[in-house]
Amino acid sequence: MKKLNKMTPQKITFTVTKFIDSLNATHEPILLDVEAEEGAEERDCFPVVQKKVEKEGGRMIMGWQIWQFKDLYIEAECHAVWEDKNEDLHDITPKPESVKKILFVEDSNLIYDDKQIENIILNTSNNKLVDDLIEVSHAIFKFDNKGIRAETYNLSDILNSEQVDYKTYLWTMREMITSILQNKGSRNSKCPCNSGKKFIECHRKGFETKIKLDL
């Protein structure tokens, strides 16, 4: 999937502060250097930190990693960091090369039980395509975590053909929306499918109905 170039907020603005306050986390936000553990996988924070604890002691600290995409939205991603024996925090999970620091908010309310925790996204613009991104991201999370799917590593082993088609639709829509936003577009931008039509008149048709399907 095409990735949005999300960044660590460069400034703790009023908007960022209000968003963090809305998380009701138990601690104040702090900046942490990225100290990637050798051989670790990007976005694999929980096993990375667990392995570190087993090897060197300390403990896992749960919280939220705060991302910002231009002036379009702010996102809180559930994240784990390593606390060493001196109670200092370290972000040891690899990031994209451009990310040198993260904004981390420790939250003792979070409990890791080997299940996904949904990201929280706030639209900070007037671009309604961001709302579409939020909706499709929520639909993907809901689909992937329904029933036994929440505990299944390879969903292709248990999905029927209708469910496969729906998951493909959701990922295709997120890919298209991501591509348009990356190019500073909106619902009225040309559809990435190269039909020549506006996205809102092409692949977005029927979106409100399809996004609410419960398969």
C-alpha positions as CSV (number, residue, x, y, z in Angstrom):
1,M,0.0,0.0,0.0
2,K,1.2,3.5,-0.8
3,K,2.3,5.2,2.5
4,L,1.5,8.7,3.6
5,N,4.5,10.6,4.6
6,K,3.4,11.0,8.2
7,M,5.8,12.9,10.5
8,T,6.4,13.5,14.2
9,P,4.8,16.8,15.0
10,Q,7.5,19.5,14.7
11,K,5.7,21.8,17.2
12,I,3.3,21.1,20.0
13,T,0.6,23.4,18.7
14,F,-2.8,24.1,20.3
15,T,-4.4,21.5,17.9
16,V,-1.8,18.8,18.8
17,T,-2.3,19.6,22.5
18,K,-6.1,19.4,22.3
19,F,-5.9,16.1,20.4
20,I,-3.5,14.6,23.0
21,D,-5.8,15.8,25.8
22,S,-8.7,13.9,24.1
23,L,-6.8,10.6,24.5
24,N,-7.2,10.9,28.3
25,A,-3.7,9.3,28.7
26,T,-2.1,9.1,32.1
27,H,1.1,10.9,31.3
28,E,2.4,14.0,29.5
29,P,3.8,13.7,25.9
30,I,7.6,13.4,25.6
31,L,10.0,13.3,22.6
32,L,12.1,10.2,22.3
33,D,15.0,9.5,20.0
34,V,14.6,6.5,17.7
35,E,17.1,3.9,18.8
36,A,16.3,1.1,16.5
37,E,17.2,-2.4,17.7
38,E,19.4,-4.2,15.3
39,G,17.4,-6.8,13.3
40,A,14.0,-5.5,14.5
41,E,11.1,-5.0,12.1
42,E,9.4,-1.7,11.5
43,R,5.9,-1.5,13.1
44,D,6.6,-4.6,15.2
45,C,7.0,-2.8,18.5
46,F,5.4,-5.3,20.9
47,P,7.5,-8.4,20.1
48,V,10.6,-6.1,19.7
49,V,10.1,-4.7,23.2
50,Q,9.2,-8.0,24.7
51,K,12.4,-9.6,23.4
52,K,14.4,-6.6,24.8
53,V,12.8,-7.1,28.3
54,E,13.6,-10.8,28.2
55,K,17.2,-10.1,27.3
56,E,18.1,-7.0,29.4
57,G,15.3,-6.6,31.9
58,G,13.3,-3.5,32.4
59,R,9.7,-3.4,31.2
60,M,7.3,-2.6,28.4
61,I,5.6,0.8,28.5
62,M,2.4,1.2,26.5
63,G,1.1,4.4,25.1
64,W,0.4,6.4,21.9
65,Q,2.8,7.5,19.2
66,I,1.6,10.8,17.7
67,W,1.8,11.3,13.9
68,Q,0.9,14.3,11.8
69,F,0.2,14.5,8.0
70,K,0.7,18.0,6.7
71,D,-2.3,20.1,7.9
72,L,-4.7,17.3,7.1
73,Y,-4.9,15.1,10.2
74,I,-3.3,14.0,13.4
75,E,-3.1,10.3,14.4
76,A,-2.5,8.4,17.6
77,E,-1.0,4.9,17.0
78,C,-0.8,2.5,19.9
79,H,2.9,1.9,20.6
80,A,5.2,0.2,23.0
81,V,8.6,1.5,24.2
82,W,11.3,0.0,26.4
83,E,11.9,1.2,29.9
84,D,15.4,0.3,31.1
85,K,16.4,-0.5,34.7
86,N,17.0,3.2,35.4
87,E,13.4,4.0,34.3
88,D,14.5,5.8,31.1
89,L,12.4,5.3,28.1
90,H,13.7,4.1,24.7
91,D,12.0,3.8,21.3
92,I,13.7,0.7,19.9
93,T,11.4,0.0,17.0
94,P,12.7,1.0,13.5
95,K,11.0,3.9,11.7
96,P,11.2,5.3,8.2
97,E,14.6,6.8,7.6
98,S,13.2,10.4,7.9
99,V,11.8,9.8,11.4
100,K,14.5,10.5,14.0
101,K,12.3,11.2,17.0
102,I,8.8,10.3,18.1
103,L,6.2,12.1,20.2
104,F,5.1,9.5,22.8
105,V,2.4,9.7,25.3
106,E,2.5,7.0,28.0
107,D,-0.9,5.6,28.9
108,S,-1.2,3.2,31.8
109,N,-4.8,2.5,30.8
110,L,-3.6,0.5,27.8
111,I,-3.2,-3.2,28.2
112,Y,-1.5,-5.4,25.6
113,D,-3.4,-8.7,25.1
114,D,-1.9,-9.7,21.7
115,K,-4.8,-7.9,19.9
116,Q,-4.8,-4.8,17.8
117,I,-5.8,-1.5,19.2
118,E,-7.4,0.9,16.7
119,N,-5.6,4.1,15.7
120,I,-7.3,7.3,16.5
121,I,-7.4,9.9,13.7
122,L,-8.6,13.5,13.8
123,N,-9.3,15.5,10.6
124,T,-7.7,18.9,11.1
125,S,-8.7,20.3,7.7
126,N,-11.8,21.0,5.6
127,N,-10.9,18.2,3.2
128,K,-13.7,15.7,3.3
129,L,-11.4,13.1,1.7
130,V,-9.7,12.8,5.0
131,D,-13.1,11.8,6.5
132,D,-13.2,9.0,3.8
133,L,-9.7,7.9,4.9
134,I,-10.9,7.7,8.5
135,E,-14.0,5.7,7.5
136,V,-12.1,3.2,5.4
137,S,-9.4,2.8,8.0
138,H,-12.1,2.1,10.7
139,A,-13.8,-0.4,8.3
140,I,-10.6,-2.3,7.7
141,F,-9.9,-2.5,11.5
142,K,-13.5,-3.7,12.2
143,F,-13.3,-6.3,9.4
144,D,-9.9,-7.7,10.5
145,N,-10.9,-7.9,14.1
146,K,-14.4,-9.4,13.8
147,G,-14.8,-12.7,15.7
148,I,-12.1,-15.2,15.3
149,R,-10.4,-13.0,12.7
150,A,-9.0,-11.0,15.6
151,E,-6.9,-14.1,16.6
152,T,-6.1,-15.3,13.1
153,Y,-2.7,-14.4,11.6
154,N,-3.4,-15.3,8.0
155,L,-7.0,-14.2,7.2
156,S,-6.8,-15.8,3.7
157,D,-7.2,-19.2,5.5
158,I,-10.7,-18.4,6.8
159,L,-12.3,-15.8,4.5
160,N,-15.0,-16.8,1.9
161,S,-15.0,-15.3,-1.6
162,E,-17.4,-12.5,-0.7
163,Q,-15.2,-11.5,2.3
164,V,-12.1,-11.6,0.1
165,D,-13.7,-9.3,-2.4
166,Y,-14.8,-6.9,0.3
167,K,-11.4,-6.7,1.9
168,T,-9.9,-6.1,-1.5
169,Y,-12.4,-3.3,-2.0
170,L,-11.5,-1.7,1.3
171,W,-7.7,-1.8,0.7
172,T,-8.2,-0.5,-2.9
173,M,-10.2,2.4,-1.6
174,R,-7.6,3.2,1.0
175,E,-4.9,3.0,-1.6
176,M,-6.7,5.4,-3.9
177,I,-7.5,7.9,-1.1
178,T,-3.9,7.8,0.1
179,S,-2.7,8.5,-3.4
180,I,-5.0,11.5,-3.9
181,L,-4.1,12.9,-0.5
182,Q,-0.4,12.4,-1.1
183,N,-0.8,14.6,-4.2
184,K,-2.8,17.3,-2.2
185,G,-6.1,16.3,-3.8
186,S,-9.7,16.1,-2.7
187,R,-12.8,14.1,-3.6
188,N,-13.0,16.2,-6.8
189,S,-9.6,15.2,-8.0
190,K,-9.2,12.8,-10.9
191,C,-9.7,9.2,-9.9
192,P,-6.4,7.2,-9.7
193,C,-7.9,4.5,-12.0
194,N,-7.3,6.9,-15.0
195,S,-10.9,6.9,-16.0
196,G,-10.7,10.6,-16.5
197,K,-13.6,11.1,-14.1
198,K,-13.5,12.8,-10.7
199,F,-13.0,10.4,-7.8
200,I,-16.3,11.3,-6.3
201,E,-18.0,10.4,-9.6
202,C,-16.0,7.2,-10.2
203,H,-14.7,4.8,-7.5
204,R,-16.2,6.7,-4.6
205,K,-19.8,6.0,-5.9
206,G,-21.6,3.9,-3.4
207,F,-18.9,4.4,-0.8
208,E,-21.3,5.3,2.1
209,T,-23.2,2.1,1.6
210,K,-20.4,-0.3,1.0
211,I,-18.3,1.0,3.9
212,K,-21.0,0.0,6.4
213,L,-21.3,-3.6,5.2
214,D,-20.8,-6.2,8.0
215,L,-19.2,-9.3,6.5
